[in-house]
Amino acid sequence: MKGKLLAILFLAGGSLLAQPRVFVGASIGYGAPPPVVAYGPPPPLPPRAAYLPPMPGPGYQWVNGYWYPVGHRWNWRAGYWTRPRIARSYWVAPRYHGRHYYPGYWRR
């Protein structure tokens, strides 16, 4: 009985001292998504390629490559052509500021 009580107190006490490391939020509509806590700044940009693939058709926009956090590391997303998700909108590039990563999004 004492062992169970001690285990419960240990688990409850440990959760009181834990600090949150991730922000959770909701976005209604097509506004900017909530920031994500990043543990360090992204690496410097990789060398730019001299070749830009041709536009696949009318109405496409080029999205530059960017770093994005995955767990405790950063992954590179190469640039690509895409159609905007919303008519007459433009891509707002992702950014890192004050230990927070703000994902890219489409804005009217």
Backbone torsions as a table, in degrees:
resi	resn	phi	psi	omega
1	MET	NA	-44.2	179.6
2	LYS	-65.1	-35.1	179.7
3	GLY	-64.2	-42.7	178.8
4	LYS	-65.8	-43.9	179.1
5	LEU	-62.8	-41.7	178.3
6	LEU	-63.8	-41.3	178.7
7	ALA	-64.1	-42.6	178.7
8	ILE	-64.3	-43.9	178.3
9	LEU	-63.7	-38.6	178.9
10	PHE	-64.2	-45.4	179.6
11	LEU	-66.8	-43.7	-179.9
12	ALA	-67.0	-41.0	179.4
13	GLY	-67.2	-37.2	178.3
14	GLY	-65.4	-36.7	-179.9
15	SER	-72.4	-24.9	177.6
16	LEU	-71.0	-29.5	-178.0
17	LEU	-90.0	-11.5	-178.1
18	ALA	-71.8	144.7	177.7
19	GLN	-110.4	138.7	179.3
20	PRO	-68.6	142.4	-178.5
21	ARG	-118.9	-3.5	-178.1
22	VAL	-133.7	135.8	174.3
23	PHE	-89.0	139.4	176.3
24	VAL	-120.2	131.5	-179.5
25	GLY	-149.1	171.5	178.3
26	ALA	-127.5	148.0	179.9
27	SER	-124.8	126.7	177.6
28	ILE	-103.5	128.4	-178.1
29	GLY	86.4	-149.1	-176.0
30	TYR	-118.0	36.4	177.6
31	GLY	-77.4	-173.1	-179.7
32	ALA	-68.2	136.3	176.6
33	PRO	-70.6	159.5	-179.6
34	PRO	-67.9	154.6	179.7
35	PRO	-71.6	160.4	177.2
36	VAL	-119.6	134.5	178.5
37	VAL	-70.9	128.4	177.2
38	ALA	-115.5	142.3	-174.4
39	TYR	-81.7	-14.2	179.3
40	GLY	-165.3	164.9	-179.3
41	PRO	-68.4	155.9	178.3
42	PRO	-69.6	158.2	176.8
43	PRO	-64.5	164.4	176.5
44	PRO	-63.5	157.6	-179.3
45	LEU	-61.4	141.2	175.8
46	PRO	-70.8	165.3	179.5
47	PRO	-58.0	139.7	179.9
48	ARG	-74.5	140.5	177.1
49	ALA	-80.7	144.0	179.8
50	ALA	-80.7	-12.7	-175.8
51	TYR	-104.7	126.9	174.6
52	LEU	-115.0	119.6	-178.2
53	PRO	-61.3	149.8	-179.6
54	PRO	-65.7	152.2	179.4
55	MET	-64.4	130.7	-176.3
56	PRO	-70.2	-19.2	-179.9
57	GLY	175.3	175.9	179.3
58	PRO	-67.2	148.2	177.7
59	GLY	88.3	2.0	178.8
60	TYR	-90.4	150.5	175.0
61	GLN	-125.4	146.7	177.9
62	TRP	-87.2	130.7	175.0
63	VAL	-109.6	118.9	179.7
64	ASN	-65.0	155.1	176.9
65	GLY	-65.6	154.6	-178.1
66	TYR	-156.0	159.1	173.6
67	TRP	-89.5	144.0	174.0
68	TYR	-140.3	145.3	-175.9
69	PRO	-79.2	140.2	172.8
70	VAL	-134.5	102.7	-175.6
71	GLY	66.0	-123.4	-178.8
72	HIS	-101.1	14.3	-179.7
73	ARG	-133.6	173.5	-178.5
74	TRP	-114.9	139.0	175.2
75	ASN	-113.9	147.0	178.9
76	TRP	-96.4	131.0	174.4
77	ARG	-109.1	114.4	-178.8
78	ALA	-68.1	155.3	178.7
79	GLY	-62.5	155.2	-176.5
80	TYR	-157.7	159.2	173.4
81	TRP	-90.5	139.5	177.8
82	THR	-154.3	158.9	173.1
83	ARG	-91.0	141.6	177.6
84	PRO	-61.0	143.4	178.8
85	ARG	-72.6	-25.4	-179.8
86	ILE	-120.8	138.4	-179.5
87	ALA	-60.8	140.6	178.0
88	ARG	56.2	43.4	177.9
89	SER	-118.2	168.5	179.1
90	TYR	-133.5	157.5	-177.0
91	TRP	-84.9	126.6	172.4
92	VAL	-98.4	117.2	-174.0
93	ALA	-66.4	149.1	175.5
94	PRO	-67.3	156.0	-179.3
95	ARG	-147.0	161.5	178.4
96	TYR	-121.2	126.2	-179.3
97	HIS	-151.7	126.6	174.9
98	GLY	58.5	47.2	-179.2
99	ARG	64.3	15.1	176.9
100	HIS	-120.9	138.6	176.5
101	TYR	-103.2	124.8	178.2
102	TYR	-106.7	111.3	-176.7
103	PRO	-64.4	156.2	176.0
104	GLY	-72.1	158.7	-179.3
105	TYR	-159.2	164.8	177.6
106	TRP	-91.7	133.9	-179.1
107	ARG	-128.2	140.6	176.4
108	ARG	-79.0	NA	NA
